[in-house]
């Protein structure tokens, strides 16, 4: 797979980005416990990607796309404003790995990858949506790219060959 191009937009930690021009791609680099949520609108050839870092925004915190409960509704609403029909979006999820060994009583809270996966899926369900493809969990980091012209999502898992979703 080619590296980052001039038409690549890197979606950093806690960011949400959109693309709608032929040749553009959205990229999350080095996902660990974070979850990349890509949504593609086939009819309008546009896409969006959220880089979810944490499951939920607790009271007193700034409401940003860093949190699943903020990022998912914002991603869908903004694509809707751009002409997308939410139920027709092709949503794909990548990430949520276990990057550090966790064990012992009370350590379940540290399984942030699992918590991010659950939170993203719960938010999609609230909106009546479901992912059509996933590459989640495991113990390896990933890089994910969404080609907004074709809707193809390419995932490279550390130490393995690429996989298309």
Phi, psi and omega in degrees: 000141179291158178280193180297133178250176178298335180267007177275136173245118179280129178261103183282176179309125176073013180259161177224122182228157183233152177213145181213017180249142178306136179091347179282150174219151176252136187225132168250123182262138171057046177296134172248257178281348178291160177238128173269128178248113177253142177227130181236132178256101184298319184297321184255003181048054177226157181215167177215154176217135175246140178251090185279126184258321184224156185294315186212153178271116180274158180306139180093348178265152176292132182279102181232171179291001175295335186255137181303319184287351174255313187297315187294308178299323180294316179302311183293316181297318180292322176294324178298316179297335180269009176105357181285149172260111187310317183292347179260357179294138173267107184255132180228141184242136180219139174119213180071032182284162174263102188269343178227146179295136181229133178202172178089165181296142177078000183274355180301327179297336181280349181282068187297326178302311178298318181294321177295316178302310181299318182293317179298313180296322179295319179294320176298316180299319178303329182267005180074026183241160179211145178290144177267346179205151181216149168220088191234156175079208182077193184235011184242148175287163182218156167239138184230141178229138174246118174274113187285345177281317184260340185082000181291132175250127179246131180240132173244118179263132182310128177082007180225179174278166180290157178225135175260138177258000000 
